[in-house]
């Protein structure tokens, strides 16, 4: 990698740093990439993971980077991916979560379908199921605030997803109730994934690397109009022409 790269992923925003280069130049590249990604308007408030790879980053340099992300772009740096011991120590002193490698969603066991996860933590999966494989998880209850469900496959919720809850799946997310929390379908990059709910009232929707935020004011929309305002009757969110759109089901 020759320069700073910025992209969305299942936990918000991912910032990948180059292995070499002067630190002031890295900061300038970050500003340029975040500007291209419309970070001030689209990504403001997003949790951000910084992938340093094997690069050595001292406490002063990492502090400068983190402060810049917070103050100039409104981002929330929460984690660092690093193999270098100095970089890891710097991140720990800033009270950030540290990973050896990028965390990947893990399918929960049969007897545990939801758990409270106040902060991100490392996880891994053996692989992605082949296309067409049946790998759905059925949750027969409402997902409460503070709970987070991660699943490799389709996810079916027979109840509401309350505000402050999060449901993440590599396939479709189907909710037989009201979605008020965060839902992320196709978290491993599947842009054909969908989010279906009886009522869509979330602060944001995520499909693959795309994010759609709820409008500040509810505005009525007709058929084929994008909306997160929560119209009467079931709705489906999917990616159309590169953006998340919401339609009556």
N, C-alpha and C positions, 0 to 999 in steps of 0.2 A: 504494500500500500504506500503510495507516494505522498499522500496528504490526508487531512482530516476528512472523515466520512460521517455523515449524519443520516440516520434512517429510523423509521418506526419499528417497534417490535412489541411483543405481547405485554411487556411491562412499561410501555411508554415510549421514551426516546432513547436511542442508542448512539453514543458518540465514540467513534473509533479513531484512535490517535496513531500517527505514523511512528515507525520504529526509531527514526532519526529526524534531526532538524532542530534548529534553535527554538527555545521555548516561546519567545515573543512572536516568532513566525507561526508557531502552532496556534497561539491565541488568535492571531489575525485570520488564519485559515478557518478556525472555529467560527469566528464572527461572520465570515463570508458564507460558510455553509449554512449556518443557522438563518442567515438573512434569506438565502435561496429557499430554505424550507419553511419560510414564513413563521419562524418560531415565536415572534412577538404576538401574533394574532392566533395562530393555529395551535401551537404547542405550549403556550403559556400555562404554567401550573403542572406541566407533565413531569412525572417521575423520570429521572434520567440516569442511565448506567454509562459509565465511562470505561471503555475497553482500552487499557494501556498496553496490552500484550506483554512483551518482555522488556519494555522500556523502563528505565530507571527514572522515577519522578520523586524529587524531594518534597518535604512538607511545604516549604515556601512556594514552590511552583504549583503544587496541587491546590494549595489554598488560593492562590491567584486565579487559577482556572475555575474553581468552584464558585468563588465570589463573583467572578465575571458572569458565569452562567446564571447565577441568582439575580444579580442586580441589573444586568443589561438585558437579559432575555426572559426573566421570570420563571426559569426552570427550577426543578427540585432535584439536585443530584443526591442519589440515595445509595449507589453501589459502584464499586470499582472491580473490573476484571484485570488481574495482574499476576504474573509469575515472579516478578522481581521482588525481593524481600524488602528493599527500601521503599518501593511504591506501596506495597501492602502495609507496611508500618505507617506510612504517611496517611493512607486511607483510614486505618484503624484509629489514628489520633484525631481524625475529623469525624469519628463516630459513623463511618460509612460501612455498609456491608461489603465484604471482600470475597471474591470468587477466584478460584484457580482458572476456570474456563467458563464460557457462557452457559448459564443455566438454561435447561430445556424442560418443558412441561413434563410432569410425571403422572402417569395414570394411577389414581388411588386404588387401594385394595378393595375387595368386595364389601368388607364390613365397615369401611370408613368412606363415606361419600362426601363429607364436608368437615372442615376444621377451621378454627380461627387462625388467621395468619396476619398479625399486625405488621410484619415486615417481610420483604423477600428473603428467600433462603435457597441454597443450592439444591438442584434436583436434576435427574437425568432419566432418559428412557432408552430402551434397548433398540428401538427403531419405530418407523411409521408403518401402520398396517397397509397392505396392498390396496389399490383402488377397488372399491366395491365391497371391501371386507365389512362385516357387521360387527360393530364394536361400540354399541350405545350403552350409556349409563343412565339409569332411571332413578330419579330422586323423588320419593313420594311425599314431599313436604315442602313448606316454604323455606327459602334460604334467608336466614336472619342477618341483621346488620353485624358486621365483623367476621362473618363466615366467608370462606373462599373455596370454591370447588374447581379443581383442575382435572381434565380428562382428555385422554388421547382417543378421539372418536366423537360420535354425536352425543349430545347431552340433552336429556329431557327432564324438565322440572315440573312436577305436578303441584303447583302452588305459585306464590309470588316470589320475586327476588327483591327484597327490601333495600331501601337506601342504605349505603354503607356495606352492602354485600357485593361479591364479585363471582361471576361464573365464567370459566375459560375452557374452551374446547378446541381441538384441532379440526373438528367437523362442524355440523350445524348445532345451534342452540335453540331448543324449542321450549317455550314457557307457557304452561296452561294457567296463566294468571297475569298479574301486572309486573312489568319490569321497571323498577325504580332505581336499581343499583347498576353496576357496570357489567356489561356482557361483551365477551370477545370471542367471536367465532373464527374458525380458520387460523388459529393462533400460530400454526407452523407455516403459514404462507399460502393457504388455500383460498384464493379469491372467489371461488364458486360457493363458498360456505354462506349460510343464511342465518339470520336471527328472526325467529317467529315468536310473537307473544300476543295474548289477547288484548293487552294495552301496553304501548310503548311510551314510557315516561322516564327515561334514564337521563342522567346528566350528559352521557356520551355513549356512542356505540362504536365498537371496533370490529372490523372484519379484515383478516390478514394484517397488513401494515396500514390500512386506511382507518381514519377516525372521523366520526361525525358528531358534532356537539349539538345539544339542544338549543333552540333559539331562545333569546332572552324573553321574548313575549310569544305566546301561542298565537299562531296565525292559521286560519283555516286553509286547507289545500284540497284541491280536487284530485281526481284519479291521476296517478303517475306524478303527483307532486311530492317532492321530498319533504318530510316532516318528522319531527320527534315530539310533536305536541301531544300525541295520544288521542287519536280519533276513536270514535265508537266502532267496536268490532275488531277482530283480529287483524294484525298487520305483519308484514314481512319486510325485513331490511336486507338488501343485497347490493353488491357492487355492480353498477351500470355505468358504462363509459368512464371508468376509472374513479368513480365517486360512489359513496354509500347513498342509496336512495331508499325511501320507505314507501310502501304501497299497501293499499287494502288487500287483504288476502281473499 
